[in-house]
Amino acid sequence: MSIETPESPPSEIAPKPLGSTGRLLSLDVFRGLTILGMILVNNPGSWGAIYPPLEHAAWFGWTPTDLVFPFFLFIVGSSLAFSLRKYMHGAEIESSVYWRIVRRTIVLALLGWGMGISYRVFSYLFGDAASISLANLRYPGVLVRIALVYFAASFVVLHLGVRAQLALATALLLGYWAMLGWLPNPHDYSANLSPEGNSVRVVDRALLGENHMYTKGKTEKTDPEGLLSTLPAIVTTLLGYWAGLLIQRKGVNLWTVAMLIGIGLVCFAVGWGWGLWFPISKKLWTSSFVLLTGGLAIVALGICLMVFDVWGWRRLARPFEIVGVNAIFVFVASGLLAQLLGIVEFGDVTAKAWLYSHLFTSWIADPRLASLGFALMTVAFWWLILWGMSRRGWTVRV
């Protein structure tokens, strides 16, 4: 991880300009919107008082909150289309490219595990934990999945042409459907897709152990970032890559926007239809979920492309752009602060409970509105931090 300032050289060569800025503005805006959404849904005042659209679907189905993570993986793929594009035109792949991919993968995974370790350290230093134990450290997670998917997608796009990529994506989606539908019990399709009996949970329990899964001590049976469900998540990233490739080949114009929106709506419709047989589920990352959320991400990117790159609404873009260029930093930093607020105590309550009580529940009668107010305050706080970093020209890159 490095911090870049206006005086320091960039850590990597920027893609050739599509416009006057040298970056695809819509992609930074889309990333910023997605990260702000992630902060919003991860920081309610109370987990017991949340408006339904800001909660994940219990098992099958989807809510707006279920779009946040697949949107981010889609954006990872779109970014690959620009950061690796010179190799799509026959340029020799230097060993430094592989080193950069491996380094970023390791850093992302370490950040993910580090956040799990930090919670134990904070509990030991500021809470009531007697020791720093890693016996229940969760191995999967959001950043770990990003790392694995980024690694796999990078090698796919470097070494396979688009047709081979499409064939691989099709095989992954159909193979994952077959795997979940017919395993571990070939004669009980419904049980194989249940929270208790699905293959994702079976594999995680066998390879990781219950103590190292999200389900430890929780009512959920399946880890939402399980090992097996990472396979279809690679296709989510490839959808983003293909969208970025389309923008490169067709240019920044309204015809490209129309193509993106049309393709996105088709993917959404196919995913929704497939969901009648292979239910949409974020926790299983089902193939229908991949196409439905990927379709919506393509549409969203198309709209951002139209508004910010074709129409050039830069003033509207700026508040989100400054978030998008520091996405991983703010995700990690906001998570660490949330951990501290939930552990450090003021009197007989945690710092979070004290803030929530004094700033919101003391004068807002509706508990869900108070909870939303706390989440919005958190978003505003981190936006101000990022605005200050932007004023100094600081960008934290992984």
Secondary structure, 3 states (H helix, E strand, C coil): CEEECCCCCCCCCCCCCCCCCCCCHHHHHHHHHHHHHHHHHHCCCCCCCCCHHHCCCCCCCCCHHHHHHHHHHHHHHHHHHHHCHHHHHCCCCCHHHHHHHHHHHHHHHHHHHHHHHHHHHHHHHHCCCCCCCCCCCCCCCHHHHHHHHHHHHHHHHHHCCHHHHHHHHHHHHHHHHHHHHHCCCCCCHHHHCCCCCCHHHHHHHHHCCHHHCCCCCCCCCCCCCCCCCHHHHHHHHHHHHHHHHHHHHHCCCHHHHHHHHHHHHHHHHHHHHHCCCCCCCCCCCCHHHHHHHHHHHHHHHHHHHHHHHHCCCHHHHHHHHHHHCCHHHHHHHHHHHHHHHHHCEECCEEHHHHHHHHHHHCCCCCHHHHHHHHHHHHHHHHHHHHHHHHHHCCEEEC
